[in-house]
Amino acid sequence: QVQLQESGPGLVSPSQTVSLTCTVSGGSITTAGFYYAWIRQPPGKGLERIGYILFSGYTDVTTAHGNRMSISRDTSKNQFSLQLRSVTPEDTAMYYCARLLHTQWTTIRRGVGDWGQGTQVIVSS
């Protein structure tokens, strides 16, 4: 059974660049047919798609985040990462990584697909 585990810095200051990593076990991130995705949930709000990386290495970040966020991977470590640049307090959220099918990416729902437990990012001065 595949498992995903996020890691990140926790508390960061505004304007910093933040890197979050998702370590995948029980399955390879080069396995076709899945979206290796990042999703976040700000306090009191719903789930928000950020983007994904495919088995081929192709990445897509939603338009709302494309200027400040990027996704990469390290296949030797079976990890994929999210970089957030110039963070602001509005980036405060629980960040999740997930392995999803296409239909699960289009209709995001916790518990549908394979999800990590999440890592909290708080942006505060």
C-alpha positions in Angstrom: 0.0 0.0 0.0 1.4 3.4 -1.0 2.1 5.9 1.8 3.0 9.5 1.5 4.7 11.7 4.1 5.1 15.5 3.9 7.9 17.4 5.5 8.4 21.1 5.8 9.8 24.0 7.9 6.6 24.8 9.9 6.9 28.5 10.8 8.4 30.8 8.2 8.8 34.5 7.7 7.1 36.5 4.9 9.0 36.8 1.6 11.0 33.6 2.2 11.1 30.7 -0.1 9.7 27.5 1.3 10.3 23.9 0.2 8.0 21.1 1.1 8.9 17.5 0.4 6.7 14.4 -0.1 8.3 11.1 0.5 6.5 8.2 -1.1 6.8 4.6 0.0 5.2 1.4 -1.4 5.1 2.7 -4.9 7.2 4.6 -7.4 6.6 8.1 -8.4 7.5 7.1 -11.9 4.4 4.8 -12.1 2.1 5.9 -14.9 -1.5 6.8 -14.4 -1.2 9.0 -11.3 -1.1 12.6 -10.5 1.5 13.3 -7.7 -0.2 16.3 -6.4 0.0 19.1 -3.9 -3.1 20.5 -2.3 -3.5 23.0 0.6 -6.2 24.0 3.0 -6.0 27.4 4.6 -7.6 27.8 8.0 -11.4 27.8 7.8 -11.4 27.2 4.1 -11.8 24.4 1.6 -9.2 22.3 -0.2 -7.3 24.2 -2.9 -5.4 22.5 -5.8 -1.9 23.7 -6.3 -0.5 21.4 -9.0 1.0 18.0 -9.8 3.8 16.1 -11.4 3.3 13.1 -13.7 5.3 10.0 -14.0 7.0 11.5 -17.0 8.2 14.6 -15.1 5.6 16.9 -16.7 4.4 19.4 -14.2 1.4 21.7 -14.0 0.7 24.4 -11.5 -2.7 26.1 -11.3 -2.9 29.6 -12.8 -3.5 31.1 -9.4 -0.2 29.8 -8.1 1.9 29.5 -11.2 4.0 32.6 -10.7 5.2 31.7 -7.2 5.0 27.9 -7.0 6.8 25.1 -8.7 6.9 21.3 -8.4 9.9 19.1 -8.9 11.0 15.6 -8.0 13.9 13.4 -7.0 13.3 9.9 -8.4 16.4 8.5 -6.7 14.7 9.3 -3.4 11.2 8.7 -4.6 10.2 12.2 -3.5 8.5 15.2 -5.0 8.6 18.7 -3.8 6.8 22.0 -3.8 8.6 25.3 -3.8 6.8 28.4 -2.7 8.5 31.7 -3.3 7.8 35.1 -1.7 5.4 33.6 0.8 2.8 35.8 2.5 0.5 35.2 5.5 -2.1 34.1 2.9 0.0 31.0 2.2 -0.6 29.8 5.8 -2.3 26.5 5.4 -2.1 22.7 5.9 -0.3 21.4 2.8 -1.0 17.9 1.6 0.7 15.7 -1.0 -1.4 13.0 -2.7 -1.3 10.4 -5.3 -4.5 10.7 -7.3 -6.1 9.4 -10.4 -7.3 12.0 -12.9 -10.9 12.0 -11.7 -9.7 12.3 -8.1 -7.6 15.4 -9.1 -10.6 17.0 -10.8 -12.9 16.5 -7.7 -10.5 16.8 -4.8 -11.7 15.1 -1.6 -9.8 14.1 1.4 -9.8 10.3 1.8 -10.3 9.7 -1.9 -7.0 8.6 -3.3 -3.8 8.3 -1.4 -3.0 11.3 0.9 -0.3 12.2 3.3 -1.2 13.5 6.8 -0.3 17.0 5.9 2.3 19.5 7.1 1.4 22.9 8.6 3.0 26.0 7.1 2.5 29.2 9.1 3.8 32.4 7.6 4.2 35.1 10.2 6.6 37.8 11.1 
